[in-house]
Amino acid sequence: MIRATPANTTKPTAAAGQYAIGMLSSVTGDAVQAAVIETDGRDAIRSIGGVRLPSPKALHWGLLEATQSDLPMTEVLRLELELTKQYVSALEKLRALHPHEVGKATVIGLDGHTLRRLPEQGTSFQIGNPWLLAEWTGLPVVSDFRRYDMSIGGQGAPLEALYHWALMALEPRPALMLNLGPVTSLSWLSRDNSIIAGDVGPGFELLDEWVQEVAEAPHDYDGRVSQAGVVDKQSVKNALESPFFSRPLPRTPTRSDFETIDVSGLSPTDGAATICAIIAESIVSAVEQLPEPPARAWVTGDGSRHPLILQRLSEVFDEVCNVSQRDLNPETLQAECFGWLAVRYQRGLPVTSPETTGCRVAGCAGMSTSRGPWL
């Protein structure tokens, strides 16, 4: 079992470590993110800044098609090359904003674009060439975190759980962080510093797909579409009857787990409102499974400011706080996570644990382009 380090303040610890860059691609391929932090790979973390760089349309739609169809291998390789170039562009944008810190970075942590993810079969496939990225940036790249975790019995997700553990090491217990990202996940810390984590339900990938297809909106992070709709309670009830929602944590979904979610007969606004209700109720259901519900919930992710979801959460918790109140960026926090994981990999520290992904043992998962230890 991994246990957090006890502390006595709610302020982030001043980092005493190395500078690291984290990078990832959005689930739909519409953007890449890059962020820089200073950290010791434990709970000393200083969040410096992050950027989101929209992908060119050809790359965006190519990646989206590759996640849904079996493309020729030559096309997949071409997409990987273009995606890797986009990572470099994001790094240059980050360097323009934080030249000193990026210039002192010693490692990049990369979470490539996932084309296939089959946790029930213990495998996944991501693209994003770490070797080219290392060559073009001059920095070692740590990547492929998920497949190692799967090789030792894990589900390959949620990888952000231990980062949340580190960020909450100074919080009163029990503590909770909710990641309202493409999939919704939670990380919970008990009074004795043990952790429970897992994916709890659908997230903003589903909502984005709906509003993009039927409402001609790029997203609904601000609730503009969903607030105009009415929740279809029967659709919410049907969705939550999926066996996924009664499985114990840690857990992570496959696409088939959410086949009971059907809003196709609803209007664009009612469908959006109903999806938001499903997201919110999946959180409530998962919190009810925890040994002790916390009074405060921290929220992060692209959907962390969504008014309908926050309204429902406010009925469950005494306080709902955005991580921005701790000078953290909820939109790029997950990119930061992979910089932190890269430092942990270099220092031989666990990246996943049985409590977060279901793996057999806490392991230092990943692969590095560096041929030897850095420290």
Residue pairs with C-beta under 8 A, 6 or more apart in sequence:
1 194
1 353
1 354
1 355
2 162
2 165
2 195
2 350
2 353
2 355
2 362
3 192
3 193
3 194
3 195
4 43
4 165
4 166
4 168
4 169
4 189
4 193
4 195
5 42
5 43
5 169
5 193
6 169
6 193
7 13
7 43
7 169
7 170
8 170
9 170
10 170
10 171
10 172
11 170
11 326
12 45
12 46
12 47
12 167
12 170
12 326
12 327
12 328
13 43
13 44
13 45
13 169
13 170
14 44
14 46
15 37
15 38
15 39
15 40
15 44
15 45
15 46
16 40
16 44
17 38
17 39
17 40
17 41
17 44
17 343
18 38
18 39
18 40
18 105
18 106
18 107
18 343
19 36
19 37
19 38
19 48
19 101
19 102
19 104
19 105
19 106
20 36
20 37
20 38
20 39
20 105
20 106
20 107
20 108
20 109
20 339
20 340
20 342
20 343
21 34
21 35
21 36
21 91
21 94
21 102
21 105
21 107
21 108
21 109
21 139
21 339
22 33
22 34
22 35
22 36
22 37
22 108
22 109
22 110
22 111
22 334
22 335
22 336
22 337
22 338
22 339
22 340
22 341
22 342
23 32
23 33
23 34
23 87
23 90
23 91
23 108
23 109
23 110
23 111
23 335
23 338
24 32
24 33
24 110
24 111
24 112
24 334
24 335
24 338
25 31
25 32
25 33
25 63
25 83
25 111
25 112
25 113
25 128
26 32
26 33
26 182
27 114
27 182
27 205
28 60
28 63
28 64
28 205
28 208
28 209
29 55
29 59
29 60
29 61
29 62
29 63
29 64
29 67
29 83
29 113
30 54
30 55
30 60
31 52
31 53
31 54
31 55
32 52
32 53
32 55
32 83
32 86
32 87
32 90
33 50
33 51
33 52
33 53
33 90
33 331
33 332
33 334
33 335
34 50
34 51
34 53
34 87
34 90
34 91
34 93
34 94
34 332
34 335
35 47
35 48
35 49
35 50
35 51
35 94
35 329
35 332
35 333
35 335
35 336
35 339
36 48
36 49
36 50
36 94
36 98
36 101
36 102
36 105
36 339
37 45
37 46
37 47
37 48
37 336
37 339
37 340
38 45
38 46
38 48
38 101
39 45
39 46
39 339
39 340
39 343
40 343
41 340
41 343
41 344
41 346
41 347
41 349
42 166
42 349
43 166
43 167
43 169
43 170
45 166
45 167
45 336
45 340
47 327
47 328
47 329
47 333
47 336
48 98
48 101
49 94
49 97
49 98
49 101
49 329
49 332
50 94
50 329
50 331
50 332
50 333
50 335
50 336
51 90
51 93
51 94
51 97
51 332
52 331
52 332
53 86
53 89
53 90
53 93
54 60
55 63
55 83
55 86
56 82
56 86
58 82
59 79
59 82
59 83
59 86
62 75
62 79
62 82
63 79
63 83
63 113
65 71
66 75
66 76
66 79
66 115
66 127
67 114
67 115
67 116
71 79
76 115
76 127
79 127
80 127
80 128
80 129
81 129
81 132
83 112
83 113
83 127
83 128
84 128
84 129
84 132
84 133
84 136
87 110
87 128
87 133
88 133
88 136
88 137
91 102
91 108
91 137
94 102
95 102
95 103
105 139
106 139
106 140
106 374
107 139
107 140
107 141
107 142
107 339
107 342
107 343
107 346
107 374
108 133
108 134
108 137
108 139
108 140
108 141
108 142
108 339
108 342
109 141
109 142
109 143
109 337
109 338
109 339
109 340
109 341
109 342
109 343
109 345
110 128
110 130
110 133
110 141
110 142
110 143
110 338
111 126
111 128
111 143
111 145
111 159
111 338
112 126
112 127
112 128
112 130
112 143
112 144
113 126
113 127
113 128
114 124
114 125
114 126
114 146
115 125
115 126
115 127
116 123
116 124
116 125
117 124
117 125
117 146
117 156
117 157
117 254
118 124
118 254
119 150
119 155
119 156
119 157
119 252
119 254
120 254
122 150
122 151
122 153
123 147
123 150
124 146
124 147
124 150
124 156
126 143
126 144
126 146
128 143
130 141
130 142
130 143
130 144
130 367
130 369
131 141
131 369
133 141
134 140
134 141
134 369
140 368
140 369
140 370
140 374
141 342
141 368
141 369
142 341
142 342
142 345
142 346
142 366
142 367
142 368
142 369
143 366
143 367
144 366
144 367
145 156
145 159
145 338
145 341
145 345
145 351
145 352
145 365
145 366
146 156
146 157
146 159
146 365
147 156
148 363
148 365
148 366
148 367
149 155
149 156
149 159
149 351
149 352
149 357
149 359
149 363
149 365
150 156
152 359
152 360
152 361
152 363
152 365
153 358
153 359
153 360
154 352
154 357
154 358
154 359
154 360
155 250
155 251
155 252
155 357
155 358
156 252
156 357
157 183
157 185
157 199
157 252
157 357
158 179
158 183
158 185
158 187
158 197
158 198
158 199
158 250
158 252
158 356
158 357
159 337
159 338
159 341
159 351
159 352
159 357
160 179
160 185
160 187
160 333
160 334
160 337
161 185
161 187
161 195
161 197
161 198
161 250
161 352
161 356
161 357
162 195
162 341
162 344
162 350
162 351
162 352
162 353
162 356
163 333
163 336
163 337
163 340
163 341
164 177
164 179
164 187
164 197
165 187
165 189
165 195
165 197
166 340
167 177
167 323
167 326
167 328
168 175
168 177
168 187
168 189
168 298
171 189
171 296
171 298
172 296
173 189
173 190
173 191
173 193
173 294
174 188
174 189
174 190
174 191
174 290
174 291
174 292
174 293
174 294
175 188
175 189
175 294
175 296
175 298
176 186
176 187
176 188
176 189
176 287
176 290
176 293
176 294
176 296
176 297
176 298
176 317
177 186
177 187
177 297
177 298
177 299
177 300
177 323
178 184
178 185
178 186
178 283
178 297
178 298
178 299
178 300
178 301
178 304
178 313
179 185
179 186
179 187
179 300
179 301
179 333
179 334
180 203
180 204
180 279
180 299
180 300
180 301
180 302
180 303
180 304
180 306
180 309
181 203
181 204
181 301
181 302
181 303
181 334
182 203
182 204
182 205
183 199
183 201
183 202
183 203
183 205
183 252
183 253
184 199
184 200
184 201
184 202
184 203
184 279
184 282
184 283
184 301
185 197
185 198
185 199
185 200
186 197
186 198
186 200
186 249
186 283
186 286
186 287
187 195
187 196
187 197
187 356
188 195
188 196
188 197
188 290
188 294
189 195
190 196
190 291
190 292
191 292
194 355
195 353
195 355
195 356
196 249
196 250
196 290
196 291
196 355
197 249
197 250
197 355
197 356
198 249
198 250
198 251
198 252
198 286
198 356
199 251
199 252
199 253
200 249
200 251
200 282
200 283
200 285
200 286
201 244
201 245
201 253
201 278
201 279
201 281
201 282
201 283
201 285
201 286
202 253
202 258
202 261
202 275
202 278
202 279
202 282
203 279
203 301
203 303
204 219
204 220
204 221
204 279
204 301
204 302
204 303
206 258
206 261
206 275
206 279
207 219
207 220
207 226
207 272
207 275
207 276
207 279
207 303
208 218
208 219
208 220
210 263
210 268
210 271
210 272
210 275
211 217
211 218
211 219
211 220
211 225
211 268
211 272
212 218
212 219
214 268
214 271
215 225
215 268
215 269
215 272
217 224
217 225
219 302
220 226
220 272
220 276
220 306
221 302
221 303
221 305
221 306
222 305
222 306
222 307
223 276
223 306
223 307
223 308
225 268
225 269
225 272
226 269
226 272
226 273
226 275
226 276
226 306
226 308
227 273
227 307
227 308
228 269
228 273
229 266
229 267
229 268
229 269
229 270
229 271
229 272
229 273
229 274
230 269
230 270
230 273
231 270
231 273
231 274
231 276
231 277
232 263
232 266
232 270
232 274
233 277
235 261
235 262
235 263
235 266
235 274
235 278
236 274
236 277
236 278
236 281
238 260
238 262
239 258
239 260
239 261
239 262
239 278
240 260
240 278
240 281
240 282
240 285
241 260
242 257
242 258
242 259
242 260
242 261
243 257
244 251
244 253
244 257
244 258
245 282
245 285
245 286
248 289
249 286
249 289
250 354
250 355
250 356
250 357
250 358
251 358
252 357
261 275
261 278
263 270
263 271
263 274
263 275
264 271
266 274
273 308
276 306
276 308
276 309
277 308
277 312
279 303
279 309
280 308
280 309
280 312
280 313
281 312
283 309
283 312
283 313
283 316
284 312
284 316
287 293
287 316
293 316
293 317
294 317
295 317
295 318
295 319
296 317
296 318
296 319
296 320
296 321
297 313
297 316
297 317
297 319
297 320
297 321
298 321
298 322
298 323
299 310
299 313
299 320
299 321
299 322
299 323
299 330
300 322
300 323
300 328
300 330
300 333
300 334
301 330
301 331
301 333
301 334
302 330
302 331
303 309
304 322
304 323
304 330
305 322
305 330
310 320
313 320
314 320
322 330
323 329
323 330
323 333
324 330
328 336
329 336
341 351
341 366
342 366
344 350
344 351
344 364
345 351
345 364
345 365
345 366
345 368
346 368
346 370
346 373
346 374
346 375
347 375
348 364
349 364
350 362
350 363
350 364
351 363
351 364
351 365
351 366
352 359
352 362
352 363
352 365
353 359
353 362
354 360
354 361
354 362
